[in-house]
Amino acid sequence: MVTLVIDNKTVCVPEGTSILDAARTASIDIPTLCYLKDLNEIGACRICMVEIEGQDTLVAACDNEVHEGMVIHTNSQKVRMTRRVNLQLLLSQHEVNCVKCTRSGNCKLQKLANDYNLLGAPYQKKLRPAPVDYSAPILRFENRCVKCMRCVQVCDKVQGVHIWDLVGTGSRTTVGTAKADSLSQSLCTYCGQCVTHCPVGALEERDDTDHVYRMLADPTLTTVVQVAPAVRAAWTEYFALSSGQAAPGVLASALRELGFDYVFDTNFSADLTIMEEGSEFIERFTHKDAYSWPMFTSCCPGWVRFLKGQFPDYTDNLSTAKSPQQMFGALAKSYFAEKIGVDPKRIFVVSIMPCTAKKSEEALPTMRTVSDDPDVDVVLTTREIVRMFRGEQINPATMEETPFDSPLGTGTGAAVIFGASGGVMDAALRSAYYLVTGSNPDPDAFSAIRGVKGWKEATFTIPKVGDLSVAVVSGLSNARQLMTDLEEGRVHYDFVEVMACPGGCAGGGGQPIHDGTEMAEARGNVLWNIDKKSPVRFSHENPEIQTLYREYLRAPLSGRSHHLLHTDHEGWKMPNQK
């Protein structure tokens, strides 16, 4: 142990502890900007400078270790002035136009500038023109970048995709796509983890709210909106609502207040995905020689882009089932359009998703099923829909619950858990067991693959089928290791769930940002608890799913099911594919 003094407090911490962590054990706050624990501890921003008695120069608290007998001052005049100067230098290269930035009010640089009373502009700015690539679902605003390196470290260490890097030299050094001319020409998966870990507004999702406003104002259109499972576990974080006030019915009411004609729950099409994907797995498993193994889930577009870009030879291993988002859109413009007697071309489908990659998925040429129109017209993130609520002065705290519309609005507990890592696999195994045996398993029989651990594996026995070896992976660095191990024969599985974002959709790139705090586990637990309390916990027992097959689809994997609910992953290419 090491004993030292910080701001006149005696502190005892383990050897190797950083000054920053030592201060925090004593409830002493040292401001940071670039710092992310265990990920970005490089002292790039120089905001966490502290003074050590006996040393002439200040040091960064985040990347300097404590030593026995140190006497440290975190708030001396020298420290305060140095921090102010460093902040002023950062602001001199920063586009300070907070009214145009989506991170205003939730920006670390903005808070620090206010905390240190930096309201003027002591240095003349010379910001160079920086065009923005609006063709990608993630936008980078170069003149907002503070070169903190967070995006680089997250992309490298957490996701293992290596899109962002320092480019240029000298005063022109910035962060960019070193291996491509633009983000849209790179192998970016659009997972959005760089967005949620940026401390400012240098990275954000493409804002598609104006398009939705225009369509809502068009009286000739029937506007339809769907809400993903993980959204319900996160959207209320902006409103400080209690768990009771955060019920999905309140969200449904808020969307109706916004002007949507029909409000549906993506849980319905999550149940549908299970029916199709579970049936597909059983079909493949019982005709094993005809297929490549293992079978991969395909509901995460970030993962699909990663596989096609990094391991294209395994594309055929993906389930052909569309994601719940796309299945819903296809049915909204076919089955539902027939139900209400509306031309599919006059139906406008909006998705509320926890994900930025969903914006790229809806634009794929293989996701145009009915009348050659997109299955889904616009995808909004959780952050975007909250901005719309605020802009329209919609206060969910004052609203009563209303139910989702029918017949595409009923979901089960098995559908809710799609938003948590392991949920897709858990739900699929529940129904696969039934499809083979004709009886339900214990709904908690597959709990071994739950939780936020990045790589989980288990073997389950299904009567008449045998032992199934399964794996659940979240985070693309783990996915890369999985694929490498599969290629080299170190692991063997039958069925694998992969989610691009750590912890699954609950930690998606479109979710609310809490700087430096990971929320995937807490949000995922909300979803698991909803499942546990649900009266129906099996996708095949969803009464609206049963009606859909009886009236329209006939059976899983039928001809109409294949046309509407399945896709060809070879029907589009990544930038590195010819």
Number of C-alpha atoms within 10 A of each C-alpha: 10 16 17 19 17 21 15 10 13 13 16 16 20 12 13 13 18 20 26 25 19 24 22 12 12 15 9 16 14 18 18 20 24 27 24 18 11 6 13 20 18 18 20 19 21 24 26 26 27 27 22 16 12 9 8 8 10 17 19 22 28 28 18 16 15 24 18 13 11 18 19 22 19 23 17 13 11 15 18 16 13 18 22 19 15 16 20 20 16 17 22 17 19 19 18 14 9 13 9 9 17 19 19 16 11 15 20 20 21 18 13 18 16 11 11 14 10 16 9 9 12 12 11 8 12 10 13 10 8 10 10 14 15 14 13 19 23 26 20 24 16 23 18 20 21 25 19 21 24 26 26 22 20 23 23 18 15 18 24 17 20 19 20 24 18 14 14 12 8 7 6 9 11 17 20 19 19 16 15 14 10 16 25 20 15 18 21 25 26 28 30 27 25 23 26 27 22 28 27 24 28 23 24 23 27 19 17 16 17 10 11 19 13 9 19 19 12 10 8 10 17 20 21 21 25 29 26 28 27 31 26 25 26 23 21 21 16 13 14 11 14 11 10 8 19 21 17 20 17 21 25 27 20 23 22 15 16 17 15 22 15 19 26 25 27 31 30 28 30 30 31 29 30 30 23 24 30 25 20 19 22 16 13 19 19 11 10 13 9 9 13 14 20 23 25 25 26 24 26 23 24 25 26 24 25 22 22 24 21 16 14 17 10 17 20 18 20 21 25 22 28 28 25 25 27 29 25 32 32 26 21 26 26 21 19 19 17 13 10 8 9 15 14 21 15 13 22 23 25 22 28 25 30 32 32 29 30 28 25 18 23 22 16 15 13 19 25 19 22 18 12 11 15 23 29 29 17 20 31 25 30 27 24 22 20 19 15 17 16 14 9 11 10 17 12 22 15 9 16 14 16 16 16 21 14 14 17 24 19 21 29 24 26 32 33 32 32 31 31 30 35 31 28 28 25 26 29 26 25 25 28 24 20 18 16 15 14 10 11 15 17 9 19 12 12 19 12 14 23 21 21 23 16 20 20 19 14 14 16 14 11 16 11 9 13 10 12 16 16 21 23 30 29 26 25 28 21 21 24 19 14 21 17 14 13 15 13 9 9 9 11 15 17 19 21 24 26 30 31 33 28 28 28 30 29 32 30 30 30 28 29 22 22 14 16 15 10 15 17 26 19 15 21 30 18 21 25 21 13 18 21 15 10 15 10 17 24 25 27 22 14 20 14 19 22 16 13 17 15 11 11 12 20 15 17 20 19 13 12 14 18 16 13 23 30 23 19 15 21 11 10 12 14 19 14 11 9 5
